[in-house]
């Protein structure tokens, strides 16, 4: 069965809302919502296909876009490669040129719309920022909380509370305060035993690779409405993350770091190959910062994750 190459667009308005369209009932996966786009013709570049499809479907002219995510998906009756680009600038007023209903939706509300199964990783990628802050260890609690507060105020939208040196009750106390600091402004990801899940309902959970190995066969530990992530370092761990139904992962170490000086770095080429075989958003971690964000996008990643490069000196 030949894989059908499709380009899809995540189009953001100036207010941050995202444009989606409803498929006609007569189409494959009819009646569901989708990100606008269509088939890439033979010999056509992805950028040219995107420009053509959005002109035909929405009556707009794309002036800037970037790679967001690639998703290989197998339906029972067809195989697709979704080549997704984030449209950063366009001219014209989008309208359903083929009669299709359109909706501008806040990123957090995308999960309330019914999309084809192949679109689920795109929904996650559209909702996630391109930077993932991981808190440094060895800080006193007031310093740690002040840094989180400062990061949230600066617009960081995704934060992992990592404190490997803290004993459990102290981590739980800090987590309660961090949840309060992030509420309504940033998504907090916690680490720890899955037995704690019920105590922090608004927080996402970031699994260690050891937890991934232990629990992957049991599948996702909570419903889709809550973020689930995992730390991965190899193709084997990415496969376990897929099996567990995660929303995104960190892939590390890209380059040598002070935190893990003994780990063998993946390098850009191997990281790109691993990302190509995985269909969920990936943050590259290890020796990267905001300056490597565009290179990470070109490698197929959602963005970059880090400790030192993102931590505001509180």
Short mmCIF file of the C-alpha atoms (twelve columns), coordinates in Angstrom:
data_MODEL
# 
_entry.id   MODEL 
# 
loop_
_atom_site.group_PDB 
_atom_site.id 
_atom_site.type_symbol 
_atom_site.label_atom_id 
_atom_site.label_alt_id 
_atom_site.label_comp_id 
_atom_site.label_asym_id 
_atom_site.label_seq_id 
_atom_site.Cartn_x 
_atom_site.Cartn_y 
_atom_site.Cartn_z 
_atom_site.pdbx_PDB_model_num 
ATOM 1   C CA . UNK A 1   0.000   0.000  0.000  1 
ATOM 2   C CA . UNK A 2   1.513   3.326  -1.039 1 
ATOM 3   C CA . UNK A 3   1.780   5.941  1.712  1 
ATOM 4   C CA . UNK A 4   -0.143  9.110  0.768  1 
ATOM 5   C CA . UNK A 5   1.913   12.273 1.367  1 
ATOM 6   C CA . UNK A 6   -0.271  15.024 2.829  1 
ATOM 7   C CA . UNK A 7   0.652   18.533 3.927  1 
ATOM 8   C CA . UNK A 8   -1.276  20.088 6.831  1 
ATOM 9   C CA . UNK A 9   -1.135  23.563 8.357  1 
ATOM 10  C CA . UNK A 10  -1.329  24.830 11.913 1 
ATOM 11  C CA . UNK A 11  -2.416  28.429 11.238 1 
ATOM 12  C CA . UNK A 12  -2.273  30.823 14.191 1 
ATOM 13  C CA . UNK A 13  -4.189  34.078 14.288 1 
ATOM 14  C CA . UNK A 14  -2.704  37.205 15.882 1 
ATOM 15  C CA . UNK A 15  -4.634  36.335 19.071 1 
ATOM 16  C CA . UNK A 16  -3.016  32.879 19.240 1 
ATOM 17  C CA . UNK A 17  -6.113  30.935 18.198 1 
ATOM 18  C CA . UNK A 18  -5.720  28.128 15.645 1 
ATOM 19  C CA . UNK A 19  -7.799  27.613 12.492 1 
ATOM 20  C CA . UNK A 20  -9.435  24.217 11.935 1 
ATOM 21  C CA . UNK A 21  -11.887 23.000 9.280  1 
ATOM 22  C CA . UNK A 22  -14.605 20.327 9.301  1 
ATOM 23  C CA . UNK A 23  -14.387 17.523 6.760  1 
ATOM 24  C CA . UNK A 24  -17.477 16.965 4.615  1 
ATOM 25  C CA . UNK A 25  -19.508 13.881 5.524  1 
ATOM 26  C CA . UNK A 26  -18.676 12.274 2.155  1 
ATOM 27  C CA . UNK A 27  -14.883 12.340 2.765  1 
ATOM 28  C CA . UNK A 28  -12.685 9.694  4.430  1 
ATOM 29  C CA . UNK A 29  -13.079 10.385 8.202  1 
ATOM 30  C CA . UNK A 30  -16.016 12.647 7.249  1 
ATOM 31  C CA . UNK A 31  -17.572 14.969 9.829  1 
ATOM 32  C CA . UNK A 32  -14.374 15.210 11.887 1 
ATOM 33  C CA . UNK A 33  -12.301 18.382 12.305 1 
ATOM 34  C CA . UNK A 34  -8.863  18.704 10.710 1 
ATOM 35  C CA . UNK A 35  -5.954  21.041 10.110 1 
ATOM 36  C CA . UNK A 36  -6.302  22.514 6.578  1 
ATOM 37  C CA . UNK A 37  -4.167  21.047 3.798  1 
ATOM 38  C CA . UNK A 38  -4.166  18.264 1.224  1 
ATOM 39  C CA . UNK A 39  -2.154  15.920 -0.960 1 
ATOM 40  C CA . UNK A 40  1.381   16.741 -2.069 1 
ATOM 41  C CA . UNK A 41  1.486   16.189 -5.836 1 
ATOM 42  C CA . UNK A 42  4.333   14.268 -7.522 1 
ATOM 43  C CA . UNK A 43  7.399   16.484 -7.919 1 
ATOM 44  C CA . UNK A 44  5.915   19.208 -5.684 1 
ATOM 45  C CA . UNK A 45  7.741   20.542 -2.613 1 
ATOM 46  C CA . UNK A 46  5.927   20.516 0.726  1 
ATOM 47  C CA . UNK A 47  6.056   24.342 0.848  1 
ATOM 48  C CA . UNK A 48  4.572   24.626 -2.675 1 
ATOM 49  C CA . UNK A 49  1.824   22.119 -1.811 1 
ATOM 50  C CA . UNK A 50  1.016   24.050 1.372  1 
ATOM 51  C CA . UNK A 51  0.756   27.358 -0.513 1 
ATOM 52  C CA . UNK A 52  -1.433  25.800 -3.240 1 
ATOM 53  C CA . UNK A 53  -3.774  23.952 -0.851 1 
ATOM 54  C CA . UNK A 54  -4.320  26.962 1.430  1 
ATOM 55  C CA . UNK A 55  -4.954  29.198 -1.579 1 
ATOM 56  C CA . UNK A 56  -7.562  26.730 -2.906 1 
ATOM 57  C CA . UNK A 57  -9.168  25.839 0.444  1 
ATOM 58  C CA . UNK A 58  -9.015  29.103 2.369  1 
ATOM 59  C CA . UNK A 59  -8.204  31.853 -0.137 1 
ATOM 60  C CA . UNK A 60  -5.028  32.931 1.693  1 
ATOM 61  C CA . UNK A 61  -1.418  33.450 0.583  1 
ATOM 62  C CA . UNK A 62  1.252   31.970 2.880  1 
ATOM 63  C CA . UNK A 63  4.305   34.207 3.359  1 
ATOM 64  C CA . UNK A 64  6.144   32.309 6.135  1 
ATOM 65  C CA . UNK A 65  5.961   28.783 7.544  1 
ATOM 66  C CA . UNK A 66  8.174   26.287 9.363  1 
ATOM 67  C CA . UNK A 67  8.248   22.525 9.939  1 
ATOM 68  C CA . UNK A 68  6.248   21.485 13.026 1 
ATOM 69  C CA . UNK A 69  5.884   17.671 13.055 1 
ATOM 70  C CA . UNK A 70  5.730   14.658 10.718 1 
ATOM 71  C CA . UNK A 71  3.260   11.870 11.466 1 
ATOM 72  C CA . UNK A 72  3.215   8.450  9.785  1 
ATOM 73  C CA . UNK A 73  -0.154  6.827  10.439 1 
ATOM 74  C CA . UNK A 74  -1.718  3.591  9.235  1 
ATOM 75  C CA . UNK A 75  -5.504  3.390  8.948  1 
ATOM 76  C CA . UNK A 76  -7.024  -0.024 8.076  1 
ATOM 77  C CA . UNK A 77  -7.720  1.213  4.523  1 
ATOM 78  C CA . UNK A 78  -4.867  3.704  3.863  1 
ATOM 79  C CA . UNK A 79  -1.427  4.851  5.026  1 
ATOM 80  C CA . UNK A 80  -0.609  8.544  5.338  1 
ATOM 81  C CA . UNK A 81  2.424   10.731 5.993  1 
ATOM 82  C CA . UNK A 82  1.255   14.038 7.429  1 
ATOM 83  C CA . UNK A 83  3.868   16.722 6.860  1 
ATOM 84  C CA . UNK A 84  2.754   19.489 9.211  1 
ATOM 85  C CA . UNK A 85  3.922   23.108 8.982  1 
ATOM 86  C CA . UNK A 86  3.164   25.998 11.287 1 
ATOM 87  C CA . UNK A 87  2.061   29.014 9.251  1 
ATOM 88  C CA . UNK A 88  3.659   32.076 10.815 1 
ATOM 89  C CA . UNK A 89  2.406   34.730 8.366  1 
ATOM 90  C CA . UNK A 90  -0.225  34.953 5.629  1 
ATOM 91  C CA . UNK A 91  -2.290  37.528 3.772  1 
ATOM 92  C CA . UNK A 92  -6.007  37.438 3.045  1 
ATOM 93  C CA . UNK A 93  -9.007  36.542 5.185  1 
ATOM 94  C CA . UNK A 94  -9.434  32.746 5.595  1 
ATOM 95  C CA . UNK A 95  -12.837 31.457 4.478  1 
ATOM 96  C CA . UNK A 96  -14.219 28.038 3.567  1 
ATOM 97  C CA . UNK A 97  -13.662 28.373 -0.202 1 
ATOM 98  C CA . UNK A 98  -14.966 24.810 -0.717 1 
ATOM 99  C CA . UNK A 99  -17.971 25.320 1.579  1 
ATOM 100 C CA . UNK A 100 -16.299 23.738 4.615  1 
ATOM 101 C CA . UNK A 101 -17.120 25.130 8.091  1 
ATOM 102 C CA . UNK A 102 -14.132 26.785 9.834  1 
ATOM 103 C CA . UNK A 103 -13.451 27.539 13.505 1 
ATOM 104 C CA . UNK A 104 -10.797 29.599 15.305 1 
ATOM 105 C CA . UNK A 105 -10.007 27.679 18.494 1 
ATOM 106 C CA . UNK A 106 -7.837  28.476 21.539 1 
ATOM 107 C CA . UNK A 107 -5.015  25.892 21.707 1 
ATOM 108 C CA . UNK A 108 -6.196  24.536 25.079 1 
ATOM 109 C CA . UNK A 109 -9.693  23.927 23.594 1 
ATOM 110 C CA . UNK A 110 -8.477  21.838 20.613 1 
ATOM 111 C CA . UNK A 111 -8.787  18.684 22.717 1 
ATOM 112 C CA . UNK A 112 -12.577 19.226 22.843 1 
ATOM 113 C CA . UNK A 113 -12.921 18.749 19.056 1 
ATOM 114 C CA . UNK A 114 -13.109 15.344 17.328 1 
ATOM 115 C CA . UNK A 115 -10.134 14.861 14.954 1 
ATOM 116 C CA . UNK A 116 -9.059  11.823 12.893 1 
ATOM 117 C CA . UNK A 117 -6.731  9.564  14.879 1 
ATOM 118 C CA . UNK A 118 -3.732  10.581 12.732 1 
ATOM 119 C CA . UNK A 119 -4.240  14.202 13.843 1 
ATOM 120 C CA . UNK A 120 -3.827  13.576 17.598 1 
ATOM 121 C CA . UNK A 121 -0.036  14.192 17.636 1 
ATOM 122 C CA . UNK A 122 -0.661  17.417 15.649 1 
ATOM 123 C CA . UNK A 123 -3.163  18.557 18.285 1 
ATOM 124 C CA . UNK A 124 -0.450  18.008 20.929 1 
ATOM 125 C CA . UNK A 125 2.207   19.808 18.841 1 
ATOM 126 C CA . UNK A 126 -0.141  22.758 18.236 1 
ATOM 127 C CA . UNK A 127 -0.783  23.104 21.978 1 
ATOM 128 C CA . UNK A 128 2.820   22.738 23.154 1 
ATOM 129 C CA . UNK A 129 5.388   25.573 23.250 1 
ATOM 130 C CA . UNK A 130 8.827   25.252 21.624 1 
ATOM 131 C CA . UNK A 131 10.745  25.457 24.918 1 
ATOM 132 C CA . UNK A 132 10.574  23.134 27.936 1 
ATOM 133 C CA . UNK A 133 12.173  24.360 31.157 1 
ATOM 134 C CA . UNK A 134 13.537  21.765 33.598 1 
ATOM 135 C CA . UNK A 135 14.306  23.075 37.087 1 
ATOM 136 C CA . UNK A 136 17.892  22.792 38.346 1 
ATOM 137 C CA . UNK A 137 18.658  20.660 41.400 1 
ATOM 138 C CA . UNK A 138 20.572  21.802 44.471 1 
ATOM 139 C CA . UNK A 139 18.528  24.991 45.032 1 
ATOM 140 C CA . UNK A 140 16.950  26.004 48.308 1 
ATOM 141 C CA . UNK A 141 13.132  25.923 48.147 1 
ATOM 142 C CA . UNK A 142 12.573  29.729 48.169 1 
ATOM 143 C CA . UNK A 143 15.127  30.122 45.345 1 
ATOM 144 C CA . UNK A 144 13.487  27.321 43.344 1 
ATOM 145 C CA . UNK A 145 9.987   28.803 43.697 1 
ATOM 146 C CA . UNK A 146 11.225  32.322 42.914 1 
ATOM 147 C CA . UNK A 147 12.838  30.992 39.713 1 
ATOM 148 C CA . UNK A 148 9.611   29.243 38.659 1 
ATOM 149 C CA . UNK A 149 7.650   32.446 39.311 1 
ATOM 150 C CA . UNK A 150 10.138  34.434 37.228 1 
ATOM 151 C CA . UNK A 151 10.064  31.855 34.395 1 
ATOM 152 C CA . UNK A 152 6.249   31.911 34.260 1 
ATOM 153 C CA . UNK A 153 6.273   35.725 34.219 1 
ATOM 154 C CA . UNK A 154 8.724   35.674 31.282 1 
ATOM 155 C CA . UNK A 155 6.307   33.544 29.229 1 
ATOM 156 C CA . UNK A 156 7.740   30.034 29.692 1 
ATOM 157 C CA . UNK A 157 4.702   27.789 29.127 1 
ATOM 158 C CA . UNK A 158 5.995   24.306 30.059 1 
ATOM 159 C CA . UNK A 159 7.952   23.530 33.226 1 
ATOM 160 C CA . UNK A 160 9.189   20.272 34.711 1 
ATOM 161 C CA . UNK A 161 9.724   20.236 38.485 1 
ATOM 162 C CA . UNK A 162 12.872  18.114 38.684 1 
ATOM 163 C CA . UNK A 163 14.435  17.831 42.141 1 
ATOM 164 C CA . UNK A 164 16.247  14.469 42.368 1 
ATOM 165 C CA . UNK A 165 17.993  15.429 45.629 1 
ATOM 166 C CA . UNK A 166 14.760  16.177 47.504 1 
ATOM 167 C CA . UNK A 167 13.158  13.571 49.727 1 
ATOM 168 C CA . UNK A 168 9.539   12.762 48.860 1 
ATOM 169 C CA . UNK A 169 7.533   14.829 51.424 1 
ATOM 170 C CA . UNK A 170 9.602   17.935 50.646 1 
ATOM 171 C CA . UNK A 171 9.123   17.455 46.863 1 
ATOM 172 C CA . UNK A 172 5.363   17.088 47.384 1 
ATOM 173 C CA . UNK A 173 5.253   20.334 49.409 1 
ATOM 174 C CA . UNK A 174 7.186   22.203 46.700 1 
ATOM 175 C CA . UNK A 175 4.899   20.665 44.031 1 
ATOM 176 C CA . UNK A 176 1.829   22.132 45.784 1 
ATOM 177 C CA . UNK A 177 3.410   25.612 45.658 1 
ATOM 178 C CA . UNK A 178 4.590   25.158 42.047 1 
ATOM 179 C CA . UNK A 179 1.076   24.122 40.950 1 
ATOM 180 C CA . UNK A 180 -0.193  27.410 42.418 1 
ATOM 181 C CA . UNK A 181 2.480   29.474 40.651 1 
ATOM 182 C CA . UNK A 182 1.739   27.854 37.263 1 
ATOM 183 C CA . UNK A 183 -2.076  27.802 37.504 1 
ATOM 184 C CA . UNK A 184 -3.642  29.267 34.366 1 
ATOM 185 C CA . UNK A 185 -0.267  30.474 33.045 1 
ATOM 186 C CA . UNK A 186 1.998   27.463 32.399 1 
ATOM 187 C CA . UNK A 187 1.713   23.682 32.272 1 
ATOM 188 C CA . UNK A 188 3.569   22.060 35.181 1 
ATOM 189 C CA . UNK A 189 4.987   18.539 34.731 1 
ATOM 190 C CA . UNK A 190 5.781   16.600 37.916 1 
ATOM 191 C CA . UNK A 191 8.017   13.566 38.458 1 
ATOM 192 C CA . UNK A 192 7.560   10.821 41.025 1 
ATOM 193 C CA . UNK A 193 5.665   7.630  41.879 1 
ATOM 194 C CA . UNK A 194 2.450   7.061  39.907 1 
ATOM 195 C CA . UNK A 195 0.704   6.621  43.265 1 
ATOM 196 C CA . UNK A 196 0.829   10.434 43.556 1 
ATOM 197 C CA . UNK A 197 -1.156  11.035 40.376 1 
ATOM 198 C CA . UNK A 198 -4.470  11.582 42.123 1 
ATOM 199 C CA . UNK A 199 -3.020  14.222 44.458 1 
ATOM 200 C CA . UNK A 200 -2.070  16.683 41.692 1 
ATOM 201 C CA . UNK A 201 -4.925  16.561 39.140 1 
ATOM 202 C CA . UNK A 202 -3.909  19.733 37.260 1 
ATOM 203 C CA . UNK A 203 -0.294  18.656 36.746 1 
ATOM 204 C CA . UNK A 204 1.068   16.570 33.903 1 
ATOM 205 C CA . UNK A 205 3.450   13.701 34.602 1 
ATOM 206 C CA . UNK A 206 6.946   13.201 33.220 1 
ATOM 207 C CA . UNK A 207 8.071   9.576  33.465 1 
ATOM 208 C CA . UNK A 208 11.675  8.487  33.884 1 
ATOM 209 C CA . UNK A 209 13.020  5.911  31.430 1 
ATOM 210 C CA . UNK A 210 12.944  3.383  34.323 1 
ATOM 211 C CA . UNK A 211 9.211   4.059  34.837 1 
ATOM 212 C CA . UNK A 212 8.687   3.735  31.094 1 
ATOM 213 C CA . UNK A 213 10.268  0.266  31.124 1 
ATOM 214 C CA . UNK A 214 8.212   -0.746 34.144 1 
ATOM 215 C CA . UNK A 215 4.770   0.558  33.103 1 
ATOM 216 C CA . UNK A 216 4.680   0.830  29.284 1 
ATOM 217 C CA . UNK A 217 2.869   -2.490 28.787 1 
ATOM 218 C CA . UNK A 218 0.018   -1.269 31.031 1 
ATOM 219 C CA . UNK A 219 -0.671  1.705  28.746 1 
ATOM 220 C CA . UNK A 220 -1.601  5.250  29.633 1 
ATOM 221 C CA . UNK A 221 -2.192  5.705  33.406 1 
ATOM 222 C CA . UNK A 222 -4.748  8.523  33.073 1 
ATOM 223 C CA . UNK A 223 -7.126  10.002 30.452 1 
ATOM 224 C CA . UNK A 224 -6.116  12.052 27.416 1 
ATOM 225 C CA . UNK A 225 -7.089  15.345 29.064 1 
ATOM 226 C CA . UNK A 226 -3.866  15.362 31.100 1 
ATOM 227 C CA . UNK A 227 -0.314  15.656 29.729 1 
ATOM 228 C CA . UNK A 228 1.933   12.575 29.838 1 
ATOM 229 C CA . UNK A 229 5.616   12.770 28.890 1 
ATOM 230 C CA . UNK A 230 8.688   10.558 29.184 1 
ATOM 231 C CA . UNK A 231 12.481  10.759 29.106 1 
ATOM 232 C CA . UNK A 232 13.902  8.778  26.180 1 
ATOM 233 C CA . UNK A 233 17.472  8.055  25.068 1 
ATOM 234 C CA . UNK A 234 17.078  5.391  22.349 1 
ATOM 235 C CA . UNK A 235 14.791  3.902  19.688 1 
ATOM 236 C CA . UNK A 236 13.780  1.211  22.186 1 
ATOM 237 C CA . UNK A 237 12.608  3.787  24.731 1 
ATOM 238 C CA . UNK A 238 10.759  5.782  22.053 1 
ATOM 239 C CA . UNK A 239 8.897   2.553  21.141 1 
ATOM 240 C CA . UNK A 240 7.946   2.091  24.815 1 
ATOM 241 C CA . UNK A 241 6.744   5.714  24.953 1 
ATOM 242 C CA . UNK A 242 4.581   5.032  21.883 1 
ATOM 243 C CA . UNK A 243 3.201   1.888  23.547 1 
ATOM 244 C CA . UNK A 244 2.353   3.835  26.695 1 
ATOM 245 C CA . UNK A 245 0.503   6.548  24.750 1 
ATOM 246 C CA . UNK A 246 2.589   9.568  25.784 1 
ATOM 247 C CA . UNK A 247 1.861   13.060 24.444 1 
ATOM 248 C CA . UNK A 248 5.518   14.099 24.080 1 
ATOM 249 C CA . UNK A 249 9.050   13.104 25.060 1 
ATOM 250 C CA . UNK A 250 12.471  14.530 25.747 1 
ATOM 251 C CA . UNK A 251 15.279  12.906 23.734 1 
ATOM 252 C CA . UNK A 252 18.739  13.153 25.259 1 
ATOM 253 C CA . UNK A 253 21.586  13.747 25.481 1 
ATOM 254 C CA . UNK A 254 21.961  15.555 22.187 1 
ATOM 255 C CA . UNK A 255 25.391  16.856 23.210 1 
ATOM 256 C CA . UNK A 256 27.648  16.347 26.223 1 
ATOM 257 C CA . UNK A 257 26.382  18.102 29.378 1 
ATOM 258 C CA . UNK A 258 27.589  18.894 32.901 1 
ATOM 259 C CA . UNK A 259 24.564  17.072 34.344 1 
ATOM 260 C CA . UNK A 260 25.418  13.747 32.643 1 
ATOM 261 C CA . UNK A 261 29.107  13.902 31.655 1 
ATOM 262 C CA . UNK A 262 29.390  10.112 31.134 1 
ATOM 263 C CA . UNK A 263 26.427  9.717  28.735 1 
ATOM 264 C CA . UNK A 264 27.238  9.191  25.041 1 
ATOM 265 C CA . UNK A 265 25.761  12.102 23.032 1 
ATOM 266 C CA . UNK A 266 23.350  11.258 20.195 1 
ATOM 267 C CA . UNK A 267 24.446  14.110 17.928 1 
ATOM 268 C CA . UNK A 268 22.149  15.921 15.488 1 
ATOM 269 C CA . UNK A 269 22.150  13.268 12.758 1 
ATOM 270 C CA . UNK A 270 21.143  10.353 14.993 1 
ATOM 271 C CA . UNK A 271 18.574  12.498 16.820 1 
ATOM 272 C CA . UNK A 272 16.970  13.429 13.485 1 
ATOM 273 C CA . UNK A 273 16.771  9.732  12.496 1 
ATOM 274 C CA . UNK A 274 15.159  8.799  15.827 1 
ATOM 275 C CA . UNK A 275 12.617  11.643 15.553 1 
ATOM 276 C CA . UNK A 276 11.703  10.544 12.004 1 
ATOM 277 C CA . UNK A 277 10.623  7.151  13.344 1 
ATOM 278 C CA . UNK A 278 8.463   8.603  16.135 1 
ATOM 279 C CA . UNK A 279 5.119   10.331 15.663 1 
ATOM 280 C CA . UNK A 280 4.763   12.511 18.754 1 
ATOM 281 C CA . UNK A 281 6.374   15.847 19.671 1 
ATOM 282 C CA . UNK A 282 10.024  15.571 20.755 1 
ATOM 283 C CA . UNK A 283 12.070  18.073 22.755 1 
ATOM 284 C CA . UNK A 284 15.819  17.779 22.251 1 
ATOM 285 C CA . UNK A 285 17.724  17.962 25.529 1 
ATOM 286 C CA . UNK A 286 21.386  18.146 26.449 1 
ATOM 287 C CA . UNK A 287 23.707  20.998 25.552 1 
ATOM 288 C CA . UNK A 288 21.023  23.005 23.749 1 
ATOM 289 C CA . UNK A 289 19.290  26.316 24.447 1 
ATOM 290 C CA . UNK A 290 17.133  28.927 22.708 1 
ATOM 291 C CA . UNK A 291 19.863  29.489 20.091 1 
ATOM 292 C CA . UNK A 292 19.416  25.896 18.807 1 
ATOM 293 C CA . UNK A 293 15.617  26.120 18.501 1 
ATOM 294 C CA . UNK A 294 15.557  26.558 14.702 1 
ATOM 295 C CA . UNK A 295 18.074  23.744 14.195 1 
ATOM 296 C CA . UNK A 296 15.850  21.541 16.390 1 
ATOM 297 C CA . UNK A 297 12.820  22.404 14.205 1 
ATOM 298 C CA . UNK A 298 14.797  21.456 11.091 1 
ATOM 299 C CA . UNK A 299 15.633  18.108 12.729 1 
ATOM 300 C CA . UNK A 300 11.897  17.466 13.200 1 
ATOM 301 C CA . UNK A 301 11.719  18.362 16.899 1 
ATOM 302 C CA . UNK A 302 9.018   20.366 18.688 1 
ATOM 303 C CA . UNK A 303 11.767  22.453 20.212 1 
ATOM 304 C CA . UNK A 304 14.438  22.393 22.890 1 
ATOM 305 C CA . UNK A 305 14.453  21.500 26.584 1 
ATOM 306 C CA . UNK A 306 17.022  22.450 29.141 1 
ATOM 307 C CA . UNK A 307 18.024  23.433 32.622 1 
ATOM 308 C CA . UNK A 308 20.796  26.043 32.605 1 
ATOM 309 C CA . UNK A 309 19.961  27.621 29.254 1 
ATOM 310 C CA . UNK A 310 16.383  28.439 30.334 1 
ATOM 311 C CA . UNK A 311 16.597  28.991 34.089 1 
ATOM 312 C CA . UNK A 312 16.149  32.655 35.076 1 
ATOM 313 C CA . UNK A 313 18.779  33.589 37.639 1 
ATOM 314 C CA . UNK A 314 16.356  34.270 40.465 1 
# 
